[in-house]
Amino acid sequence: MIQVQIKKLNASAILPERKTEGSAGYDLSACLERDLILPKGKVVLVPTGLAFAIPNGFEGQIRPRSGFSTKERIIMPNAPGTIDSDYRGEVFIPLLNLSDTDFILTHHTRIAQILIKRYELVHFHLAEDLNSTDRGTGGFGSTGK
């Protein structure tokens, strides 16, 4: 189990929480002083009231909650987002309202989820040629329907 330090920047912030034993992600909730309007078609940064000390070699992946996005049509435009191991500021969640009306977000609404994932450091090597594959340079949609 990975140990991750977390700091409440607001006393009313809710710590990330897994809702079921099989959940990979930990829900993140909005930390609001008052209701927040998410205007239709606009992106709003929503505070969580939390800061993390993610260990070196790991990242916090911020992902949408499937129920929130499908039921309310509120999505994260940069999903997944990354919280780097050297960032110590408050985590904000960008939300985009794709519905036909403004959406009122209330305090403690579960808005996203965080997964703590290991990553590998990479050294890129400049090459004159790359090895060939069956796909080759076929791009978007080139592998069929």
N, C-alpha and C positions, 0 to 999 in steps of 0.2 A: 504494500500500500504506500502511495506517495503522500508525503506530508506537505501541505500547502498552507502557509500563514495567510490569514485574512484579517483585514481591519475594517471595522464599522466606522465609516465617516459620518454617519448619521445614526443616532440611537435607535431610530425606528426601522432601520434597514433589516431585511431578512437574510439570513445566511443561506447559501445555495443548498438545495434539498433534492434528494432522489425520492421520487414518489413510489417506485416499486423496486423490488429486489433486482430485477433484470434491467433496470434503466441504466443506460450508459452515461446519460447527461444529468447534470444537476440544475434544477430550475433556478433562474434568476428573476427577481421581482422588481417592479418599479418602486422607487423610493421617492415619494412625492409629498410636498407640503400641502398641495391642493390638487384637485383634478386637473388633468392636462388634456387639452384638445389636440388631437392629431387631425389636421385638416386633410380632406380628401386630396389625393395626388401629391402630397407634400411629405418630406422627410423631417422627422423630429428626433433629436438626441434625448434619450430618456435616461435619467440617472438611476443607478442601483444603490448608491450610498455605500459601496464596497470598494476596497482596494485589495490587491492580491500580491503576494511575494511568491511567484511561480519559480520553482527551482531551475537552475541552468540545465539546458538539454531538454526542456519541456516548453510547451506553449499552452495557453488557454484558448481553445477554439470556441468561439461564440456562434451558436447556431439557432435558427428559428425553432420555436415550438410548433409542431405540426398542427395541433388543434387550434392554436391561436391564429395561425396563418390561413388555414382552410376555412374555419368557421367565421372569422372576423375580417378576412382579406387584408390583414396587417402582416407585412413581410419585412425581412431585413435585406436592404438593397446590396449589402456587401457580404452576404453569407457564403462561407463562414468567415467571420472576423477573427483576427488573431490578437491575443494579449501576449506580448513578449515578456520573457523572464526578467528583463531589466526595467519594466514599467511599474511604477508604484502609485500612479494616480487613480482617481475614481474611474470605474468602468461605466461607460455610457453605452447604451444600445440604440443604434440608429433604426428607426421604424418608419416604414413607408405605408401609407394608407391607400390601398387600391380599391376601397369600397366607393360607393356612390355618394356617401355622406360623411361628414365629420364624425370622428370616433372619440368618445370621452374615455380617457384612460384614468383609472383610479389607483390610489395608493395600494401597494402590495399585489397588483395584478401580475401574474407570472407572464413574462414577456419574451424570454429567451432561455437558452440552456448553455452551460459551459461544460466542456470536456477537457481534461488535462491530458495532453498527448506528447509523447516523446518524439523528438525529431533528430535527424542526422545532419552533421555539418558536411558540406560538400565543397570540393575543390574543382572548379571548372577548368578543363583543358581545351585550349583552342586547337581545332583539327582542320586539316585541309579537306578531308572527306569523312563521311560517316558510313558505318556498315549498312548494307542494304537489308531491307525487309520485304515481305510480300506486299505490305500496304504502301511502302515507299513514301511519296510526298502527298498522297491522297489526304485531303483535309476534311472539313465538315461534311458529314453525310456520305463519305466515300466508302464506308463499310456496309452499306445497304440499309434497308428499312428495319 
